[in-house]
Amino acid sequence: MAGDESTHQTPETLTEEQAGRMLAGMNEVIRAGEEMRKLRAEMIKVFAGFGWTQERIAQLTDMSQPAVSKQMAKHKTGGPQPPMELSLDQHDAPWLEGRLWGLAEEVSETCHEAACCTRYLNELTRGKKHFTPENIDRLRRLVEEDLRVHRAELPASYQAAYDEISRGLDLPSKVTATSASVRRSIAHRIQRDLLRGDL
């Protein structure tokens, strides 16, 4: 047995392929972390526009009040920004993408993750895929398929939301001043809450 073990020598270094596979996963996590930090900083600006105090924002973001103050000072551009509009009836691409994302999550959860869109949705939300026009179009097709296949399980409000989102995505209006990731995230949350009756 000792002789057999000696035939399996440990390599002195990793191959480039091994290192590449190892680092690919790490880079995804790091990239996602950086994107989330940037998104949180942008959200702090939006919350300040709603007139929320630094103390309240610190509680919501799980940050210290001085850290929130520093973020707000870093991103301050002139006077206070007007509050962001929260009506679902907005037609810029990021807003509609956020609504589609929220609808897809509701479809996936209602179908107990047996939905066609579940796997693709997970790749988008984990940062393995990005919110490109091609990926959004693919998600649209999967949600459309789920609405057809699982019609009996899904509330009529899901189809109505999809129809509205889909019409908007066919002819999106120009993007507003707020960043795409912020608009996408807020629309996602509002759409989910609306479908759940939490609004």
C-alpha positions as CSV (number, residue, x, y, z in Angstrom):
1,M,0.0,0.0,0.0
2,A,2.8,2.4,0.8
3,G,4.2,1.7,-2.7
4,D,0.8,2.5,-4.2
5,E,0.7,5.8,-2.3
6,S,4.1,6.8,-3.6
7,T,3.0,6.5,-7.2
8,H,0.4,9.3,-6.6
9,Q,2.7,12.2,-6.1
10,T,1.3,15.6,-5.2
11,P,2.0,18.2,-7.9
12,E,4.3,21.0,-6.9
13,T,2.0,23.6,-8.4
14,L,-1.6,24.1,-9.6
15,T,-2.3,24.0,-13.3
16,E,-3.6,27.2,-14.9
17,E,-6.9,25.4,-15.5
18,Q,-7.2,24.5,-11.8
19,A,-6.3,28.1,-10.7
20,G,-8.8,29.5,-13.3
21,R,-11.6,27.3,-12.0
22,M,-10.8,28.2,-8.4
23,L,-10.7,31.9,-9.0
24,A,-13.7,32.1,-11.3
25,G,-16.0,31.3,-8.3
26,M,-14.2,33.8,-6.1
27,N,-14.3,36.5,-8.7
28,E,-18.1,36.1,-9.0
29,V,-18.5,36.5,-5.3
30,I,-16.2,39.6,-5.2
31,R,-17.9,41.1,-8.2
32,A,-21.3,40.6,-6.7
33,G,-20.1,42.1,-3.4
34,E,-18.8,45.2,-5.2
35,E,-22.0,45.6,-7.1
36,M,-24.1,45.3,-3.9
37,R,-21.9,47.9,-2.2
38,K,-22.4,50.3,-5.1
39,L,-26.2,49.6,-5.2
40,R,-26.5,50.2,-1.4
41,A,-24.6,53.5,-1.8
42,E,-27.0,54.6,-4.5
43,M,-30.0,53.4,-2.5
44,I,-28.8,55.6,0.4
45,K,-29.1,58.6,-1.9
46,V,-32.7,57.6,-2.9
47,F,-33.7,57.2,0.8
48,A,-32.2,60.6,1.6
49,G,-34.4,62.0,-1.3
50,F,-37.5,60.6,0.5
51,G,-36.5,62.8,3.5
52,W,-35.3,60.0,5.7
53,T,-32.9,60.8,8.5
54,Q,-29.3,59.4,8.5
55,E,-30.2,57.5,11.7
56,R,-33.2,55.8,10.1
57,I,-31.1,54.9,7.0
58,A,-28.4,53.6,9.2
59,Q,-30.9,51.2,10.9
60,L,-32.3,50.0,7.6
61,T,-28.9,49.4,5.9
62,D,-27.3,48.0,9.0
63,M,-24.6,50.6,8.8
64,S,-23.3,53.0,11.4
65,Q,-24.6,56.6,11.3
66,P,-21.1,58.0,10.5
67,A,-20.8,55.5,7.6
68,V,-24.1,56.6,6.2
69,S,-23.1,60.3,6.6
70,K,-19.9,59.6,4.7
71,Q,-21.8,57.9,1.9
72,M,-24.2,60.8,1.6
73,A,-21.3,63.4,1.6
74,K,-19.5,61.4,-1.1
75,H,-22.5,61.4,-3.4
76,K,-23.8,64.8,-2.7
77,T,-24.3,66.9,-5.9
78,G,-25.7,70.3,-5.2
79,G,-29.0,70.5,-3.4
80,P,-31.3,67.7,-2.3
81,Q,-32.7,65.5,-5.1
82,P,-36.5,65.2,-5.6
83,P,-38.0,62.0,-4.3
84,M,-38.1,59.1,-6.8
85,E,-41.5,58.3,-8.4
86,L,-42.7,54.9,-7.2
87,S,-45.7,54.4,-9.5
88,L,-45.6,51.0,-11.3
89,D,-46.8,52.8,-14.5
90,Q,-43.3,53.8,-15.6
91,H,-41.9,52.7,-18.9
92,D,-38.1,52.9,-18.9
93,A,-36.3,49.6,-19.5
94,P,-34.7,49.2,-16.0
95,W,-38.1,49.8,-14.3
96,L,-39.8,47.2,-16.5
97,E,-36.9,44.7,-16.1
98,G,-37.3,45.1,-12.3
99,R,-41.0,44.4,-12.6
100,L,-40.3,41.3,-14.8
101,W,-37.8,40.1,-12.2
102,G,-40.3,40.5,-9.4
103,L,-43.0,38.7,-11.4
104,A,-40.6,35.9,-12.3
105,E,-39.8,35.3,-8.6
106,E,-43.4,35.2,-7.7
107,V,-44.1,32.7,-10.5
108,S,-41.2,30.6,-9.3
109,E,-42.3,30.5,-5.7
110,T,-45.9,29.9,-6.5
111,C,-45.0,26.9,-8.7
112,H,-42.7,25.7,-5.9
113,E,-39.6,26.3,-8.1
114,A,-40.9,23.9,-10.8
115,A,-41.3,26.9,-13.0
116,C,-39.4,27.0,-16.3
117,C,-37.9,30.4,-15.3
118,T,-36.5,29.3,-12.0
119,R,-33.0,28.2,-13.0
120,Y,-32.4,31.2,-15.3
121,L,-33.8,33.5,-12.7
122,N,-31.4,32.2,-10.1
123,E,-28.5,32.8,-12.5
124,L,-29.6,36.4,-12.9
125,T,-30.1,37.1,-9.2
126,R,-26.8,35.5,-8.2
127,G,-24.9,37.6,-10.7
128,K,-23.9,34.7,-13.0
129,K,-25.9,36.5,-15.7
130,H,-26.4,40.2,-16.1
131,F,-29.5,42.2,-17.0
132,T,-28.7,42.5,-20.7
133,P,-31.4,42.9,-23.3
134,E,-30.8,39.3,-24.5
135,N,-31.1,37.9,-21.0
136,I,-34.2,39.9,-20.2
137,D,-35.7,38.6,-23.5
138,R,-34.9,35.1,-22.5
139,L,-36.5,35.6,-19.0
140,R,-39.6,37.1,-20.7
141,R,-40.0,33.9,-22.8
142,L,-39.6,31.6,-19.8
143,V,-42.1,33.6,-17.7
144,E,-44.5,33.6,-20.7
145,E,-44.1,29.8,-20.9
146,D,-44.8,29.4,-17.2
147,L,-47.9,31.5,-17.4
148,R,-49.2,29.2,-20.1
149,V,-48.1,25.9,-18.6
150,H,-49.1,26.7,-15.0
151,R,-52.2,28.8,-15.8
152,A,-54.4,26.9,-13.3
153,E,-52.0,27.5,-10.4
154,L,-51.3,31.2,-11.0
155,P,-53.5,34.2,-10.2
156,A,-54.9,36.2,-13.1
157,S,-53.0,39.2,-11.8
158,Y,-49.7,37.6,-12.8
159,Q,-50.8,37.4,-16.5
160,A,-52.1,41.0,-16.3
161,A,-48.8,42.2,-14.9
162,Y,-46.9,40.2,-17.6
163,D,-49.0,41.7,-20.4
164,E,-48.3,45.2,-19.1
165,I,-44.6,44.6,-18.6
166,S,-44.2,42.9,-22.0
167,R,-46.0,45.8,-23.9
168,G,-43.7,48.2,-22.1
169,L,-40.5,46.3,-22.9
170,D,-41.4,46.3,-26.6
171,L,-41.3,50.1,-26.6
172,P,-39.4,51.3,-23.5
173,S,-39.0,55.0,-22.9
174,K,-35.7,56.8,-22.1
175,V,-33.9,56.0,-18.9
176,T,-34.3,58.5,-16.1
177,A,-31.5,60.1,-14.1
178,T,-31.6,57.5,-11.3
179,S,-29.2,54.5,-12.0
180,A,-30.6,51.4,-13.8
181,S,-29.7,49.1,-10.9
182,V,-31.6,51.2,-8.4
183,R,-34.7,51.5,-10.5
184,R,-34.6,47.8,-11.3
185,S,-34.3,46.9,-7.6
186,I,-37.1,49.2,-6.4
187,A,-39.5,48.1,-9.2
188,H,-38.7,44.5,-8.3
189,R,-39.7,45.1,-4.7
190,I,-42.8,47.0,-5.5
191,Q,-44.0,44.5,-8.1
192,R,-43.5,41.6,-5.6
193,D,-45.3,43.4,-2.8
194,L,-48.2,44.4,-5.1
195,L,-48.7,40.8,-6.3
196,R,-48.6,39.6,-2.7
197,G,-51.1,42.2,-1.6
198,D,-48.6,43.8,0.7
199,L,-49.2,47.3,-0.7
